[in-house]
Amino acid sequence: MSKLFIVPTPIGNLKDMTFRAVDVLKDVDLILAEDTRTSGKLLKHYEITTQMQSHHMHNEHKMVDNLVQKLKSGIAIALISDAGTPAISDPGFLLTRACVEHHIEVDCLPGATAFVPALVNSGLPNDKFVFEGFLPVKKGRQTRLKLLAEETRTIIFYESPHKLIKTLTNFCEYFGEERPVSVSRELTKLYEETIRGTAKEVLAHYTNKPPKGEIVIIVGGNK
């Protein structure tokens, strides 16, 4: 069966793996993993012995044509990332696009994605929102922030812990100190927390308490 399965994996708590995801990973011929060491722990936990191959941002461009040929030959492949749904700020888009172009069936399973619980936990409007992922580190950052300052929908960002203070400082500068912000950290894990307040208040909190772990920032839209 020529098919690419996009399989979400837990963002922290291994119990968030779905029954269907486990079945798919056991049944396919090959699993493409962002980091085989990280994914190896998950597969071992669920007694999945399917062959794994590394597929990450540094080699995905080179691998796409070969993987398309493998799929055309009649095998089933599953794509997973270290955590969450592949292609959402993770590798996966290039292979998915190539499969669509070559009329290879793609099946994306529902499952864990960090920004959904963070958005709901924030208490900010979630009927309309825009997902920004990671802001540019240098080039284009200022331009992007100026544009987003006028966005009226709730905005979702991913951020690393060592850049959180810089990003919150940018929010105070470009969005205003009173803009509502919610920061969710270590979702589904033992030390999960969500800090809500104005941009100024949340910045003060993390200035006094440097953050650790995976971070999702939710910012209220411009009123």
MOCOR-V682930 format. One record per residue. RES is the residue in one letter. PSI is psi in degrees with one decimal (NA if undefined). OMEGA is omega in degrees with one decimal (999 if undefined). NEAR is the number of other C-alpha atoms within 8 Angstrom. Layout:
BEGIN
RES	PSI	OMEGA	NEAR
RES	PSI	OMEGA	NEAR
END
This chain:
BEGIN
M	114.6	178.5	5
S	106.5	179.7	11
K	141.2	172.4	13
L	122.3	175.7	15
F	126.7	172.5	13
I	114.7	-170.5	13
V	111.6	175.5	14
P	145.8	176.2	17
T	159.6	-176.8	14
P	144.8	177.5	13
I	-1.8	178.8	12
G	-62.5	-177.2	9
N	116.9	-176.7	8
L	-20.5	-179.5	8
K	-9.7	179.5	5
D	2.2	174.1	8
M	135.7	-179.7	12
T	156.7	177.3	7
F	-42.1	-177.9	6
R	-39.3	179.3	6
A	-42.6	178.9	11
V	-45.6	180.0	11
D	-44.6	-179.2	8
V	-45.8	-178.4	10
L	-27.1	176.7	11
K	-29.2	-172.0	9
D	-26.4	-176.2	7
V	166.7	-179.9	12
D	-25.8	-175.8	9
L	140.9	174.9	11
I	126.0	173.7	14
L	121.7	-174.9	12
A	138.7	178.8	15
E	-45.8	176.1	12
D	110.9	-174.5	11
T	-26.2	177.9	10
R	-44.7	178.2	6
T	-47.9	-178.3	8
S	-27.9	178.9	12
G	-35.2	178.8	8
K	-40.2	178.6	8
L	-46.2	-178.9	9
L	-39.3	178.3	10
K	-41.1	-179.1	9
H	-37.2	-178.2	7
Y	14.1	175.6	7
E	45.4	177.6	6
I	122.2	-173.9	10
T	9.6	-179.3	7
T	143.4	178.7	11
Q	138.8	177.9	7
M	151.7	175.0	9
Q	140.6	-178.6	9
S	133.0	178.8	9
H	102.4	-174.6	12
H	-179.4	-172.7	10
M	-21.3	-177.3	8
H	-16.0	-179.0	5
N	-2.9	-173.7	8
E	-34.3	179.3	12
H	-39.8	-177.7	8
K	-25.0	-171.9	6
M	-19.8	-169.4	9
V	-50.5	-176.9	11
D	-43.0	179.8	7
N	-39.6	-179.7	7
L	-36.6	176.8	8
V	-42.3	177.9	12
Q	-39.6	177.3	8
K	-43.7	179.6	9
L	-39.8	178.7	14
K	-25.4	-179.9	9
S	-10.7	174.5	7
G	13.8	-179.9	9
I	162.3	177.5	12
A	133.3	-177.9	13
I	139.6	174.3	13
A	137.8	177.3	14
L	126.8	176.5	13
I	156.9	173.9	15
S	180.0	-179.3	15
D	-34.7	-179.3	10
A	140.1	177.3	11
G	-160.1	-176.4	14
T	123.9	177.4	15
P	149.3	179.0	15
A	-10.5	174.4	8
I	93.6	-174.1	8
S	28.6	178.7	7
D	164.4	176.5	9
P	150.5	176.7	14
G	-31.3	-177.0	10
F	-45.9	-174.9	8
L	-44.7	-179.4	10
L	-40.6	178.1	10
T	-45.9	179.6	10
R	-42.5	-179.7	8
A	-38.9	178.9	10
C	-42.1	178.2	13
V	-42.6	-179.6	10
E	-30.4	-178.5	7
H	13.9	175.9	7
H	36.2	173.8	6
I	131.9	-175.9	12
E	137.1	176.7	9
V	131.5	-179.4	11
D	108.2	178.8	8
C	117.7	179.8	7
L	147.3	174.0	9
P	152.1	179.7	6
G	-159.8	-171.6	12
A	133.6	170.8	13
T	123.2	-169.4	10
A	-35.3	-171.6	10
F	-20.7	-178.3	8
V	-54.9	177.2	7
P	-33.6	178.4	9
A	-41.3	179.4	15
L	-47.0	-179.0	12
V	-42.0	179.7	9
N	-25.0	-173.3	7
S	-30.3	-175.0	13
G	3.0	177.5	6
L	158.4	-177.1	10
P	130.5	-178.8	8
N	14.4	176.4	8
D	-29.2	175.1	4
K	130.3	-179.1	7
F	164.1	178.6	10
V	133.1	-179.5	8
F	118.4	-178.7	7
E	-18.4	-176.4	9
G	-138.8	-179.6	9
F	132.9	174.2	8
L	153.7	173.0	10
P	141.4	-178.3	8
V	-45.2	-178.0	5
K	-80.5	-175.9	5
K	124.5	177.2	6
G	-7.0	-176.9	7
R	-49.9	-178.2	10
Q	-42.5	178.8	7
T	-42.0	-179.3	7
R	-42.9	-179.0	10
L	-39.9	178.3	11
K	-40.0	178.6	9
L	-44.8	-177.7	8
L	-20.1	178.6	7
A	-24.9	-179.5	9
E	-4.5	-177.9	8
E	128.5	-177.8	10
T	-15.6	178.0	8
R	159.3	173.8	10
T	138.6	-175.0	15
I	136.5	-178.9	13
I	130.5	177.7	15
F	149.5	164.5	12
Y	146.2	178.7	11
E	150.0	175.6	13
S	153.4	-175.8	9
P	-36.0	-176.7	11
H	-7.2	177.2	6
K	-0.3	-175.2	8
L	-45.1	-178.5	10
I	-44.6	178.6	10
K	-44.4	-177.9	7
T	-42.8	177.9	8
L	-35.8	175.3	12
T	-41.9	176.0	9
N	-39.9	179.5	10
F	-42.6	177.7	12
C	-39.4	-177.1	13
E	-45.4	-173.0	8
Y	-32.5	-177.8	9
F	-21.1	-176.1	10
G	144.5	-175.9	9
E	-22.4	-176.6	10
E	1.2	-179.9	8
R	130.1	179.7	12
P	134.9	-177.8	10
V	143.4	174.3	14
S	128.0	178.7	13
V	118.3	176.2	14
S	133.1	-173.8	14
R	140.0	176.2	12
E	44.7	-179.0	14
L	136.2	179.9	13
T	-1.5	-178.6	8
K	177.4	-174.1	8
L	-40.3	-175.5	5
Y	34.0	178.4	5
E	138.5	175.6	10
E	153.7	173.3	8
T	123.1	178.9	11
I	123.5	-177.7	8
R	150.8	177.0	10
G	-164.5	173.4	10
T	165.1	177.8	11
A	-40.1	179.8	15
K	-43.1	-178.6	11
E	-42.7	-179.1	8
V	-37.2	175.6	15
L	-44.6	179.4	11
A	-39.8	-179.9	8
H	-49.9	-175.9	8
Y	-15.5	171.3	10
T	-36.7	179.3	8
N	-20.6	-177.5	6
K	86.2	-177.6	6
P	132.6	-174.7	7
P	159.0	173.0	8
K	158.1	173.1	7
G	-177.0	-179.2	8
E	139.8	-172.0	10
I	136.8	171.3	12
V	130.6	178.9	14
I	130.6	175.6	13
I	127.2	-176.9	15
V	130.4	177.3	12
G	148.6	179.8	13
G	165.6	178.6	10
N	125.8	-179.2	10
K	NA	999	3
END
